[in-house]
Amino acid sequence: MSKATRKVWLTFEGGCQDEPVIWKLSQEYPNVIFDIRQASIGKAIGIMALELSGKEKQLDKAIKFLQSNGVKVDPVEGGSLVEG
């Protein structure tokens, strides 16, 4: 199976911005590589640009994991994530 990449926006609301969701993701799916490209976390909401790479099935499972932990996941439309 070939390596795939997904660029997503994560939105943390309703208290999940206070939880270590990304750390939990890294523990649950150690073969999914993530690169935080941009983040802004406040008391009421957090937004993060994330690039995920790994096997397609693992990426699907990782995204479902995020969603099951209260994180809204939206694909990055067109263009690239933050340059750099």
N, C-alpha and C positions, 0 to 999 in steps of 0.2 A: 504494500500500500504506500502511495507516495505522500510526501509531506504537503500539507495545505496551510494556508494563512487566512485568518479572518481578522478584519479590523472592525471594532465595535465601540460604541459609546455605552457606558454603564451609568445608570442613574440610581443612586442610593437614597431612599426616603424612608420615612416611618420607623426610624430607629436602626435600620440595617446599616446606616453609615457609621454607627458606633460599634459595629461588630467586625472582627478580623476576617471578612469574607474572602479576600484575595489570599490570605495566608492559608485558610481552610482549603481553597481551591488548589493551592500548590501542594498541600499534603494529600489531598484526595486524587489528584491527577498529576503526578510528578513528571510524566512524559509530555505534558502540555507546557510549552514555553510561553511565557507572557512577558510583554514589554510595555510598561506604563509609559505612554507618550505624553500625557498631560493629565493633570488632576486638579480639582478644586473641591475641597471638602469643608462644609460649614456645619452649623448646628442643625439646620433643618433639611439640608440636601447636600449630596455629593455627586459630582460628575467626573467621570474618568474616561479618557481615550486609551484603549487597550488594543494591542496587537497580539493575537494568539496564533501559535503555530504548533503543528503536530499532525498526527494521523486524523483524517476526517472524522472517523467515529468518535475518537477521543475529544475532538473539538465540540462535536454535537453534545456529548455527555457533559463536558465542562460548562457549556452554555446553559444547559438544562439545570445543572447544579447551581449556577449563579441565580437563575430565575427562581428555583425552589427556595433560595435563601433571601428572596424579596428584592433582588436586583433586577431592574428593568434593563434589557439588553436590546440595543438597536444597531443595525449595521451602519457603518460609515458609508455614506452615499458619495460615489465619485471622488476624484482627487485622492490625496494621500492624507495620512494622519499628520500631525505636526512634524515638519521637516526637522531632520537632525539626527 
